[in-house]
Amino acid sequence: MEGVESLRIQRLDGGERHEFIDALAVESAATIVLNGQEIATMACSPSYLRCLGAGYLLSEGMVSGKEMIREITVGEGQIPIRIKLVADVSFTVDPSGGKTQVVSGCGKGTALVCRGIDLPKGVESNIRVSFEQVLLAVRAFHQLSDIYRETGGVHSAALSDGNEPLVFMEDISRHSAVDKVFGACVLGDICTSDKLLLTSGRISSDLVIKAARMGVPIIVSRSAPTTLAVKTACDLGVTLAGFVRGKRMNVYSHAWRVTA
């Protein structure tokens, strides 16, 4: 299975020692090089890296659409993702972590300030989904988590139309899983503005901002949101549903989109 490697390990159980082969999720470091400039290095799973590159640029507000991307190529070694844009974009690297718009690279911790980038506008969508639709979408979502069932070491993310997952990704990083979903949508011309974003991990404010930039009106997770995620979702018009388990869920913002 791609993204999984086997390793001989020892397990201690009740004072007894056993050797067996265990399955682990593969971790790689991917560097995004934009118009010849290295902008971020992040920990990720070594799959769907073109989607990761495209989704990262779009969900961080660094490009506004697929038409701005001329070419995406993936190298070897440290897996550079080389992206060429149709037009130049002005970047400055701010080692002090400037506050204009900061993109953090998980590997090197470099802060990139993108000039002229603002927070997304509020999501304006009248889409409604039923309580049962959300539960069914989450069940279908978790049935696709093959690498998680094999290793227990990845997060999952998906875009759903309320009936079935349209795009599904797994990654060791919950942010990269979401970026890969958005990248696949953009490269595949899949509309996101009337869909649900499903995620297996905690919902933080930066994930809400990513979703709002893509026009996604509803985020669903079996995990918890943070306080700032809820505030951000309220401000940006995003419906946030957490702890979706069994036949229960908590809706933290814009609950009118989830009907009984």
Disulfide bonds with the S-S distance in Angstrom:
none
